[in-house]
């Protein structure tokens, strides 16, 4: 994904560069909260920092589906913006 430095900084500022899903101290990827394969887009409101573990585990799941997979129940994520 091609993203400008300014847009990347905006996305990272949502979580101060920490993983959106687990709050890990470093991010490895920018993740589409709603996967592109499921109608997501490249806008800042759909991109979040993610550590490699969360991003690989999440795959093409929505945030609610991912949290259900991890915690065994539906947990709505609250945007940290």
C-alpha angles and dihedrals in degrees: 000000000000111000129166121244090246093052091046091052090050092052092046091049090065090074102013088255095305125127109277092217106043103012091238111172096244133043123213102181143023106238130203105233088205102037117239087234087063099045100282123144140211096253120128091248090062098043125083135168113259134182115236093253095054094041093051093044093047095052109158096343124120116244091259092049090048093051090047089052092050101038101025095239139066113275118175113220117227115221111246094208 
